[in-house]
Amino acid sequence: SVCPSSLCDTGLRLCAQSQFWKGNLKFVVRLAGYPRKHNEGRIELFYKGEWGTICDDDFSTANANVLCRQMGFVSATGWTHSAKYGKGQGKIWLDNVLCNGGEKSIEFCKSRGWGNSDCTHDEDAGVVCKDERIPGFVDSNVIDTQVDESKVEEVRLRPVVVTAKKKLPITEGVVEVKHKDGWAQICDLGWTIKNTRVVCGMLGFPHERKVNKNFYKLYLERQKNFFLIHSVGCTGTEVHLAACPMEFSKPNATWPCTGGMPAVVNCMPGPLFTQNSSLKKKIKSNVRLKGGARMGEGRVEVLKDSEWGTVCDDRWNLQSASVVCRELGFGSAKEALTGARMGQGMGPIHMNEVKCLGNEKSVWSCPFKNITAEDCKHVEDAAVRCNTPYMGLENSIRIVGGRSSYEGRVEVQVGSKWGTVCSTGWTTKEAMVVCRQLGLGYSMHAITETWYWDSSNVTEMVMSGVKCTGNEMALSQCQHHKTVNCQRAAAKFAAGVICSETASDLVLNASLVQQTVYIEDRPLHMLYCAAEENCLSKSAAKANWPYGHRRLLRFSSEIHNIGRADFKPKAGRHSWVWHACHGHYHSMDIFTHYDLLNANGTKVAEGHKASFCLEDTDCQEGVSKRYECANFGDQGITVGCWDLYRHDIDCQWIDITDVKPGNYILQVVINPNNEVAESDFTNNAMKCNCKYDGHRIWLHNCHIGKKHKTQNYQLSKFT
């Protein structure tokens, strides 16, 4: 978390804010307690600066409906009594609540009045909400850290060393807590490395280092200090300093801290955030995050027996989430998300009921249960949001002129000068980096003509030739020209973006390819349509039509959308192309590439598939189809649905007529040109080991991902 600019010293100081609702609201509702899922829990109300509960006397489903809707769920499916989710603390704000079910807020229901109750916390009420969000409801529900916000809200590191002040992230300095309109220090008497670990985790750092106290002592003795806190006693597993035992000085008085000094910490950044670029290597781990819009967030996936799978959210909490975050080079967990909030995964679910203490080096070191088919579904996939270091990357880029804060002209700061970016070669990958750098999620569109957006007074072009891999944290980390060189330098051709919080994510069902593959010798007289659509190899043009045949490698493709937004063609329906031969519209020029590669990756045969028509062939239980091709219908693939191209339709093949017998690699790539934005392009490729003897074909080890294993396997035979 980052401090507001008004609290920062030239953008160099850091803050970590506990996740609390602030503002001018009369009161706020949240779910709390353990064990629970994200749509259930003990009801807690934040009123007059204090959290409290509701007594279960006279509680009803009508009460639960009002509360669930207030938190963004469509309705309640039930309620609980007798502190099922554990006993709360503090006030019991409401008792004998009587709603009719139609109220917009629990405050409009009858009750004994705020704070008037004869109950104990053994009678705390809870609710179970239907796991369906009200469309457009912005506030999210998370399993959140529960600490007393009247004590510690924000923590920062104040750098002392001159070199540390000039570099981000700041990893070493004096620990300070927000106090009234300023900052206060912590007395370091009794300060331990466990306290340091908690502070570093809050600020986005996975590890802590010992600090040279003697160096700081000389400097800090000359400073005026206000010691607000002393006797901090963290165990090291807390995700926020406020969750640790500590003592506060009396109001408006400083603790003497005799024989001590302000607490100083030294944190070790993860590989992604280190100053030494040679150390910025990709972390090799059997844990990864997928589906997140920002650095350090996503669905948790773990590697077991060479296959990636997800983690079920039963008992998922901040301690387990923090182990995952630190393992991946981030700090402690900011949020532990349940209910597939970062999208549903595919394949196996490897873990359930993970119970980390918080000090483990890997989530695999934590106790957990293996999964049976009855235990969990992918609607229960666990996810995390990790604390990440403040890098100040958003200060050197902005978008202007759009209709909302999520779109506009990209302007970057080079030195002290602001200017536009050349749109030549501007693609989804570059736009993805811009949206990530601004904290705006994913790029939905990379714009190469921005004349229709209001321009700012910035007209000079300061960057060109930008080429990104798509994984960079900032546009300045991408390749670009040393000297600006743009053929279309006019302001109307400046690069632009449209960002979005969510995106689609397409994945091919690899096992179905392996199960359905076969060879067909198809007569030329049945291939006129396919030839018209360029689905045959070049040698087909020289064939003696309509006599003879082509040898086709056929298989079925089942393409799932496991993202958090529908996959829709970039082009509007006005520009779709009608193909009379097959009687449908093509909404994308190229939807998939089908290739046969030799051992060194050279193509020996290829096919391409214009999206015949994108539609929902079938969907998961509870998900409705939205797209169909018939009658010039809308094209796309809904979240939770899949588009099936059966092995027996035109162009669902590779023409291998000219291929000699041998060992090959079958490769299928979805959305190969990244024409449509996705949250993850790394899972768009599927490869299979392939053996062809001139008459039959064998496939094995069909899998998603770039890396291809070349070991000898026992092959399954298909004819």
C-alpha positions in Angstrom: 0.0 0.0 0.0 1.2 3.5 -0.7 0.7 6.7 1.3 -1.3 9.5 -0.2 0.8 11.9 -2.1 0.1 14.6 0.5 1.8 12.4 3.1 4.8 11.5 1.1 8.2 13.3 1.0 8.9 13.7 -2.7 7.4 10.3 -3.3 10.2 8.6 -1.4 8.5 7.5 1.8 6.4 4.4 2.2 3.2 3.7 4.0 1.3 0.5 4.5 -2.3 0.9 5.3 -4.4 -1.6 7.1 -7.5 -2.5 5.0 -10.2 -0.4 6.7 -13.2 1.4 5.4 -12.8 5.1 5.9 -14.8 8.2 4.8 -17.9 9.8 5.9 -20.2 6.8 5.9 -22.5 6.5 8.9 -21.6 2.9 9.3 -20.2 -0.1 7.4 -21.1 -3.8 7.3 -18.6 -6.6 7.0 -18.4 -10.4 7.4 -15.9 -11.8 9.9 -15.0 -14.9 11.9 -13.4 -18.3 11.1 -13.8 -20.8 9.5 -15.9 -19.3 6.8 -16.1 -18.5 3.1 -16.2 -15.1 1.5 -20.0 -15.1 1.3 -20.7 -16.0 5.0 -19.7 -15.0 8.4 -20.4 -13.1 11.6 -22.0 -9.8 11.0 -20.0 -6.8 12.2 -21.0 -3.1 12.0 -18.6 -0.2 12.1 -20.4 2.6 13.9 -19.1 5.7 15.7 -15.5 4.6 15.1 -16.0 1.1 16.6 -16.7 -2.4 15.3 -19.5 -4.3 16.9 -21.9 -7.2 16.3 -25.6 -8.0 16.1 -27.4 -10.2 18.7 -29.3 -13.2 17.3 -32.6 -12.4 19.3 -35.5 -12.2 16.8 -33.1 -12.6 13.9 -34.7 -13.7 10.6 -34.0 -14.4 6.9 -35.5 -10.9 6.2 -32.7 -9.4 8.3 -30.1 -11.5 6.5 -31.4 -10.4 3.1 -31.0 -6.7 3.9 -27.5 -7.3 5.2 -26.4 -9.4 2.3 -27.7 -6.9 -0.3 -25.9 -4.1 1.7 -22.6 -6.0 1.1 -23.2 -6.5 -2.6 -24.8 -10.0 -2.7 -28.1 -10.5 -4.4 -29.8 -12.2 -1.4 -29.3 -14.4 1.7 -29.6 -18.2 1.7 -29.6 -18.5 5.5 -28.5 -17.1 8.9 -26.7 -18.5 11.9 -27.1 -18.0 15.7 -25.0 -18.6 18.8 -21.8 -17.2 17.4 -21.3 -20.0 14.9 -18.4 -18.1 13.4 -16.8 -17.3 16.7 -17.5 -14.6 19.3 -16.9 -11.0 18.3 -15.4 -8.3 20.5 -16.4 -4.9 21.6 -20.0 -3.5 21.3 -23.1 -5.4 20.5 -24.6 -2.7 18.4 -28.0 -4.0 17.6 -30.5 -6.4 19.3 -34.1 -7.6 18.5 -33.7 -6.4 14.8 -36.9 -6.7 12.8 -36.7 -6.1 9.0 -39.4 -6.6 6.5 -36.8 -7.5 3.9 -37.1 -4.5 1.6 -35.0 -2.0 3.5 -31.9 -0.6 1.8 -29.9 -0.7 5.0 -30.1 -2.5 8.4 -30.3 1.0 10.0 -33.9 1.4 8.7 -35.1 -1.8 10.4 -36.7 -1.8 13.8 -34.5 -2.6 16.8 -33.8 -1.6 20.4 -31.5 1.1 19.2 -27.8 1.5 18.7 -25.8 0.0 21.6 -28.9 -1.1 23.6 -28.7 -4.9 24.1 -29.0 -7.5 26.9 -26.9 -10.0 24.9 -23.4 -11.5 25.2 -21.1 -12.3 22.3 -22.2 -16.0 22.7 -25.3 -14.8 20.8 -23.6 -13.1 17.8 -25.6 -13.5 14.6 -24.2 -14.5 11.2 -25.4 -14.7 7.7 -24.9 -16.9 4.6 -25.3 -14.9 1.4 -26.0 -16.3 -2.1 -22.6 -16.3 -3.9 -23.8 -14.0 -6.6 -22.9 -10.3 -6.8 -25.2 -7.4 -7.5 -24.2 -6.2 -11.0 -22.1 -3.1 -10.8 -21.6 -3.3 -7.0 -18.1 -2.0 -6.5 -17.1 -2.8 -2.9 -15.5 -6.2 -2.5 -15.8 -8.7 0.4 -12.6 -10.2 1.6 -11.3 -12.1 4.6 -9.6 -9.2 6.2 -7.2 -8.5 8.9 -9.0 -7.5 12.1 -7.1 -5.0 14.1 -8.0 -2.0 16.1 -7.7 0.9 13.7 -7.6 3.4 16.5 -4.0 2.2 17.2 -2.0 1.8 14.1 -3.2 2.7 10.6 -0.2 3.5 8.6 3.5 2.5 8.8 6.4 3.8 6.8 10.2 3.6 6.5 11.9 7.0 6.7 15.3 6.6 5.0 18.3 8.1 6.7 21.2 7.0 4.4 21.6 9.5 1.5 21.8 6.8 -1.1 18.7 5.1 0.2 16.7 8.3 -0.2 17.4 8.4 -4.0 16.4 4.8 -4.8 13.1 2.9 -4.8 12.1 0.7 -3.2 13.2 2.0 0.2 14.4 -1.1 2.1 16.0 0.4 5.2 15.2 3.2 7.6 13.4 4.3 10.8 10.0 2.7 11.4 7.3 5.4 11.8 3.6 5.2 12.5 1.0 7.8 11.5 0.0 9.8 14.5 -2.5 12.7 14.2 -1.1 15.0 11.6 2.5 13.7 11.8 4.6 10.7 12.3 5.9 9.0 15.5 8.6 6.6 16.3 8.7 3.2 18.1 11.1 2.6 21.0 13.4 -0.3 20.1 13.9 -1.6 23.6 13.0 -5.3 23.3 12.7 -5.0 19.5 13.2 -8.3 17.8 13.9 -9.6 14.3 10.3 -11.0 14.4 9.0 -7.4 14.6 11.2 -6.5 11.7 9.7 -9.4 9.7 6.2 -8.1 10.2 7.1 -4.5 9.2 9.0 -5.7 6.1 6.0 -7.9 5.1 3.6 -5.0 5.3 5.9 -3.0 3.0 6.1 -5.7 0.4 9.4 -7.4 1.3 9.6 -11.2 1.8 12.7 -11.2 4.1 14.4 -9.1 6.7 18.1 -8.4 7.4 20.0 -7.3 10.5 20.7 -3.6 10.7 23.8 -1.7 11.8 22.3 0.0 14.9 25.6 1.8 15.8 25.5 3.7 12.5 22.0 4.9 13.2 22.5 5.6 16.9 24.9 8.6 16.3 22.5 10.2 13.8 19.2 9.5 15.7 20.5 10.8 19.0 20.7 14.2 17.5 17.1 14.1 16.2 14.0 15.0 18.2 11.9 11.9 18.5 8.3 11.2 19.7 8.0 7.7 20.9 4.3 6.6 20.6 4.8 2.9 20.9 7.0 0.6 22.9 7.3 -3.1 24.0 6.3 -4.5 20.6 6.1 -8.3 20.7 5.2 -9.8 17.3 5.5 -13.5 16.8 6.5 -12.9 13.1 3.4 -14.4 11.6 1.2 -11.3 11.8 0.3 -9.5 8.6 0.1 -6.1 10.2 2.0 -4.4 13.0 -1.3 -3.5 14.7 -2.0 -7.2 15.2 1.1 -7.5 17.5 1.0 -6.9 21.2 2.4 -3.4 22.0 2.0 -0.6 24.5 1.2 3.1 23.8 2.4 6.2 25.6 0.0 8.3 27.4 -2.0 10.9 25.3 0.2 13.7 24.1 3.2 12.3 26.0 6.3 10.6 24.6 7.7 7.4 26.1 11.2 8.1 27.6 12.8 5.1 25.8 15.8 5.4 28.2 18.8 3.5 26.8 17.0 2.9 23.5 16.5 4.6 20.2 13.9 4.6 17.3 13.4 1.2 15.8 15.2 0.7 12.5 14.7 -2.1 10.1 16.4 -3.4 7.0 14.3 -5.4 4.5 15.4 -7.6 1.6 13.3 -7.1 -1.6 12.2 -10.0 -3.8 14.0 -10.7 -7.1 11.4 -8.6 -9.1 12.2 -5.5 -7.1 15.9 -5.7 -6.5 18.2 -2.8 -7.7 20.7 -5.3 -9.2 19.2 -6.0 -12.6 21.3 -9.2 -12.9 19.3 -10.7 -10.0 16.0 -10.0 -11.7 15.6 -13.6 -12.8 12.3 -15.3 -13.0 11.6 -17.2 -9.7 11.7 -20.9 -10.3 8.9 -22.1 -8.0 6.3 -24.8 -7.7 3.8 -22.0 -6.8 2.4 -19.3 -9.1 -0.3 -16.6 -9.3 -2.7 -16.5 -12.3 -5.6 -14.3 -13.3 -4.6 -11.2 -11.3 -4.7 -7.7 -12.9 -1.9 -6.4 -10.8 1.6 -7.4 -9.6 1.3 -9.7 -6.6 -2.3 -10.8 -6.9 -4.0 -13.8 -8.5 -5.4 -17.3 -8.2 -3.0 -19.6 -6.3 -1.7 -22.5 -8.4 0.7 -25.2 -7.3 2.8 -27.7 -9.3 2.5 -31.4 -8.4 3.7 -34.3 -10.6 4.5 -31.9 -13.4 0.9 -30.6 -13.5 -0.3 -27.2 -12.3 -3.5 -27.2 -10.2 -5.4 -24.9 -7.8 -5.9 -24.7 -4.0 -9.4 -25.1 -2.5 -10.5 -22.2 -0.3 -11.7 -24.2 2.7 -9.9 -22.7 5.8 -8.0 -20.3 3.5 -6.7 -17.4 5.6 -4.1 -14.6 5.8 -1.4 -16.8 7.3 -1.5 -19.3 4.4 -1.8 -16.6 1.9 1.2 -14.8 3.4 3.4 -17.9 3.0 2.5 -18.0 -0.7 3.2 -14.2 -1.1 6.6 -14.4 0.6 7.5 -17.6 -1.4 7.0 -15.6 -4.6 9.1 -12.7 -3.5 6.3 -10.3 -2.2 5.5 -9.3 1.3 2.8 -10.6 3.6 -0.8 -11.1 2.3 -3.0 -8.0 2.1 -6.1 -10.2 1.4 -6.9 -13.8 1.3 -9.6 -14.3 -1.3 -12.1 -17.1 -1.6 -14.8 -18.2 -4.0 -12.7 -18.0 -7.2 -12.5 -14.2 -7.0 -9.5 -14.3 -9.4 -11.2 -16.7 -11.9 -11.6 -20.4 -11.9 -8.7 -22.6 -12.8 -8.7 -25.8 -14.9 -7.4 -29.3 -14.2 -6.7 -30.7 -10.8 -7.2 -29.2 -7.3 -4.1 -30.2 -5.5 -4.7 -28.8 -2.0 -7.5 -28.3 0.5 -7.7 -27.0 4.1 -4.3 -25.5 4.0 -3.2 -24.6 7.6 0.0 -22.6 7.5 1.3 -21.0 10.7 2.8 -18.2 8.7 6.5 -18.9 9.1 6.9 -21.7 6.6 9.2 -21.1 3.6 6.7 -22.8 1.2 3.0 -23.6 1.1 4.0 -27.2 0.5 5.5 -27.2 4.0 2.1 -26.4 5.5 -0.4 -29.1 6.6 -3.1 -29.7 4.0 -5.6 -32.3 2.9 -5.5 -34.0 -0.5 -8.6 -33.6 -2.6 -11.3 -36.0 -3.5 -13.8 -35.2 -6.3 -16.5 -34.5 -3.6 -14.5 -32.0 -1.6 -14.1 -29.0 -3.9 -14.9 -27.5 -7.2 -13.1 -24.7 -9.1 -15.7 -22.2 -7.9 -13.8 -22.5 -4.6 -10.3 -21.7 -6.0 -8.3 -19.6 -3.5 -6.5 -16.4 -4.4 -4.3 -13.7 -2.8 -3.5 -10.1 -2.9 0.1 -9.5 -1.6 1.7 -6.4 -0.2 4.2 -5.1 -2.8 6.9 -2.5 -2.5 6.2 1.1 -3.5 8.2 1.7 -6.7 6.7 5.1 -7.7 6.2 3.7 -11.3 2.9 5.5 -11.7 4.5 8.9 -11.3 6.2 8.8 -14.7 3.2 7.9 -16.9 -0.4 9.2 -17.3 -3.3 8.8 -19.7 -5.3 11.8 -20.8 -8.3 12.8 -22.9 -10.4 9.7 -22.5 -14.1 9.4 -21.5 -13.1 7.8 -18.2 -10.0 7.4 -16.0 -9.4 4.0 -17.7 -8.8 5.3 -21.2 -6.8 8.1 -22.9 -3.5 9.2 -24.6 -0.5 7.8 -23.2 2.0 10.4 -22.0 5.3 9.5 -20.4 8.0 11.5 -18.6 11.5 11.3 -20.0 13.9 13.3 -17.8 11.9 16.4 -16.8 9.9 16.4 -20.1 6.4 15.0 -20.6 5.4 13.8 -24.1 3.5 11.3 -26.2 4.4 7.9 -27.5 4.7 6.9 -31.2 1.9 4.4 -32.1 3.9 2.6 -34.8 4.2 -1.1 -33.6 1.9 -0.3 -30.6 0.2 -3.6 -29.7 -1.7 -5.2 -26.8 1.5 -6.1 -25.1 2.7 -2.5 -24.8 -0.7 -1.4 -23.7 -0.8 -4.2 -21.0 2.4 -2.7 -19.5 0.8 0.8 -19.4 -2.3 -0.4 -17.7 -0.2 -2.4 -15.2 2.0 0.6 -14.5 -1.0 2.8 -13.8 -2.6 0.1 -11.6 -5.6 0.0 -13.9 -5.7 -3.7 -14.6 -5.5 -5.1 -18.1 -5.4 -3.5 -21.6 -8.6 -4.1 -23.5 -7.5 -2.2 -26.6 -4.2 -0.8 -27.9 -5.2 2.4 -29.7 -3.0 3.7 -32.6 -5.2 6.7 -33.5 -6.3 9.0 -30.7 -7.6 12.1 -32.6 -11.1 11.6 -31.2 -9.9 12.1 -27.6 -9.4 15.6 -26.2 -5.7 16.4 -26.3 -3.7 17.9 -23.5 -1.2 20.8 -24.0 1.5 18.1 -24.5 2.3 17.6 -28.2 5.9 16.6 -28.4 6.6 12.9 -29.0 9.3 11.6 -26.5 9.3 7.9 -27.1 9.1 5.6 -30.1 9.9 2.1 -31.2 8.5 0.6 -28.0 8.5 -3.2 -27.9 7.5 -5.0 -24.7 7.3 -8.7 -23.8 4.2 -7.8 -21.8 5.6 -8.7 -18.4 7.4 -5.5 -17.6 6.4 -3.3 -14.7 6.9 0.0 -16.5 7.0 1.2 -20.2 10.6 2.5 -19.6 11.7 -1.1 -19.0 10.6 -2.1 -22.6 12.9 -1.8 -25.6 12.6 1.6 -27.3 14.5 3.9 -29.6 17.4 5.9 -28.1 16.4 8.8 -30.3 12.8 9.4 -31.3 12.0 8.2 -34.8 8.4 8.0 -35.7 6.9 8.1 -39.3 3.5 9.2 -38.0 4.6 11.9 -35.4 1.4 13.9 -35.5 -0.4 14.1 -32.2 -3.5 12.3 -33.6 -1.3 9.2 -34.1 -0.1 9.1 -30.5 -0.5 5.7 -28.7 -3.4 5.2 -26.4 -5.0 2.6 -24.3 -8.3 1.4 -22.9 -7.8 -0.5 -19.6 -10.1 -2.8 -17.7 -10.2 -4.4 -14.2 -11.0 -7.8 -15.8 -10.1 -9.8 -18.9 -10.9 -13.1 -20.6 -8.5 -16.1 -20.5 -8.7 -18.8 -23.1 -7.3 -22.3 -22.5 -7.4 -25.3 -24.8 -8.6 -28.7 -23.4 -5.3 -30.6 -24.2 -6.5 -34.0 -23.3 -9.4 -33.8 -25.8 -6.9 -33.2 -28.6 -5.0 -36.3 -27.6 -8.3 -38.3 -27.4 -9.7 -37.3 -30.8 -6.8 -37.2 -33.2 -6.9 -39.3 -36.4 -5.8 -39.1 -40.1 -8.3 -38.7 -43.0 -7.6 -38.9 -46.7 -10.2 -36.5 -48.0 -11.1 -36.2 -51.7 -10.3 -32.9 -53.4 -13.9 -32.5 -54.6 -15.0 -32.2 -51.0 -12.4 -29.4 -50.2 -13.4 -26.5 -52.4 -14.7 -24.5 -49.4 -11.6 -25.3 -47.4 -9.3 -24.2 -50.3 -11.2 -20.9 -50.6 -10.6 -20.3 -46.9 -6.9 -21.1 -47.2 -7.0 -24.2 -45.0 -4.8 -26.4 -47.2 -1.1 -26.4 -47.8 0.3 -24.4 -50.7 0.9 -27.5 -52.8 -2.9 -28.0 -53.0 -3.0 -25.3 -55.6 -1.0 -27.5 -58.0 -3.2 -30.5 -57.5 -5.3 -32.0 -60.3 -8.7 -30.8 -59.0 -11.1 -32.4 -58.4 -9.2 -35.6 -58.6 -7.0 -37.0 -55.9 -7.1 -36.3 -52.1 -5.3 -34.5 -49.3 -4.1 -36.2 -46.1 -5.5 -34.3 -43.1 -4.5 -34.6 -39.4 -7.8 -34.0 -37.6 -8.7 -33.4 -34.0 -11.3 -31.6 -31.8 -10.6 -28.2 -30.1 -12.5 -27.3 -27.0 -11.6 -23.8 -25.9 -12.5 -22.7 -22.4 -12.8 -19.1 -21.1 -11.6 -19.3 -17.5 -11.1 -15.6 -17.2 -13.2 -12.9 -15.5 -14.6 -11.3 -18.7 -16.2 -12.6 -21.9 -13.9 -13.2 -24.8 -15.3 -11.0 -27.7 -13.9 -10.3 -31.2 -12.0 -7.0 -31.4 -13.9 -6.1 -34.6 -17.5 -4.9 -34.4 -20.1 -6.9 -36.3 -20.2 -4.2 -39.0 -16.8 -5.4 -40.2 -17.4 -9.2 -39.9 -16.9 -11.1 -43.2 -19.7 -13.3 -44.6 -18.5 -16.6 -46.0 -21.2 -17.9 -48.3 -19.4 -21.2 -48.7 -19.9 -22.2 -45.1 -22.8 -19.9 -44.5 -21.5 -17.9 -41.5 -19.6 -14.7 -40.6 -16.0 -14.6 -39.6 -15.4 -12.3 -36.7 -11.6 -12.6 -36.5 -9.0 -12.9 -39.2 -7.0 -15.5 -37.3 -8.3 -17.3 -34.2 -6.0 -20.3 -33.9 -2.8 -21.6 -35.5 -2.3 -25.3 -36.0 1.3 -26.3 -36.7 3.4 -29.4 -37.1 7.0 -28.7 -36.0 10.2 -30.7 -36.3 12.5 -31.2 -33.3 14.2 -27.8 -33.8 10.9 -26.0 -33.9 10.7 -25.5 -37.7 7.2 -25.7 -39.2 6.8 -28.7 -41.6 3.0 -28.1 -42.0 0.6 -25.5 -40.8 -3.0 -24.5 -40.7 -4.9 -21.5 -39.5 -8.4 -21.1 -38.4 -10.4 -17.9 -38.8 -12.9 -18.0 -36.0 -15.7 -19.7 -37.9 -17.9 -18.2 -35.4 -17.2 -17.8 -31.7 -20.1 -19.1 -29.6 -20.9 -20.9 -26.3 -21.2 -24.6 -27.2 -21.7 -25.5 -23.5 -21.2 -24.0 -20.0 -20.6 -24.9 -16.4 -23.5 -25.6 -14.2 -25.3 -22.4 -13.4 -23.8 -20.4 -16.3 -26.1 -19.4 -19.2 -25.0 -19.2 -22.8 -24.8 -15.7 -24.3 -23.3 -16.2 -27.7 -24.5 -18.1 -30.8 -23.7 -17.8 -34.4 -27.2 -18.4 -35.8 -29.1 -15.4 -37.3 -26.1 -13.1 -37.2 -26.0 -13.4 -33.5 -23.4 -12.0 -31.1 -20.1 -13.8 -31.2 -17.9 -14.5 -28.2 -17.2 -17.0 -25.3 -18.8 -16.4 -22.0 -16.8 -16.8 -18.7 -17.3 -20.4 -17.6 -18.3 -21.6 -21.1 -16.4 -23.2 -24.0 -16.5 -23.2 -27.7 -16.1 -26.7 -29.3 -14.8 -27.2 -32.8 -15.4 -30.8 -33.6 -12.9 -32.9 -35.5 -15.3 -33.3 -38.4 -15.8 -29.7 -39.4 -13.9 -27.9 -42.2 -10.5 -26.5 -41.5 -10.3 -28.3 -38.1 -7.1 -30.0 -39.3 -3.5 -29.7 -40.5 -2.8 -30.6 -44.1 0.1 -33.2 -43.8 0.0 -34.4 -47.4 3.6 -33.3 -48.0 4.9 -34.4 -44.6 7.4 -37.3 -44.4 7.3 -40.0 -41.7 9.1 -39.0 -38.5 8.8 -37.5 -35.0 7.2 -34.1 -34.7 5.5 -31.7 -32.3 1.9 -30.7 -32.8 1.3 -27.2 -31.7 -2.0 -25.3 -31.3 -2.0 -21.6 -30.4 -5.2 -19.7 -29.5 -5.4 -16.0 -30.3 -1.9 -16.1 -31.7 -1.6 -12.4 -32.6 -2.9 -11.3 -29.1 -5.6 -9.6 -31.1 -8.0 -9.8 -28.1 -6.8 -9.0 -24.6 -6.4 -11.8 -22.1 -5.3 -11.9 -18.5 -2.7 -14.6 -19.4 -1.2 -15.3 -22.8 1.3 -17.9 -21.5 -1.4 -20.6 -21.5 -2.5 -20.0 -25.1 -0.2 -22.6 -26.5 -0.6 -26.4 -26.4 2.0 -28.9 -27.6 2.0 -32.7 -28.1 4.7 -35.3 -28.9 3.8 -36.7 -32.3 5.0 -39.7 -34.2 4.0 -40.3 -37.9 4.9 -43.5 -39.8 3.4 -42.5 -43.1 0.1 -44.3 -42.3 -0.8 -43.7 -38.7 -0.3 -41.0 -36.1 0.5 -41.2 -32.4 0.2 -38.4 -29.9 1.4 -38.2 -26.3 2.1 -35.6 -23.6 -0.4 -33.0 -24.8 0.1 -30.1 -22.4 -0.4 -26.4 -22.0 2.6 -24.0 -21.9 5.8 -23.1 -23.7 8.2 -25.6 -22.3 8.2 -28.9 -24.2 9.7 -32.2 -22.9 11.5 -34.4 -25.3 11.9 -37.6 -23.3 10.9 -40.9 -24.7 7.4 -41.9 -23.6 5.3 -44.9 -24.2 3.0 -43.7 -26.9 -0.8 -44.1 -27.2 -1.8 -45.1 -30.7 -4.7 -43.6 -32.8 -5.5 -44.5 -36.3 
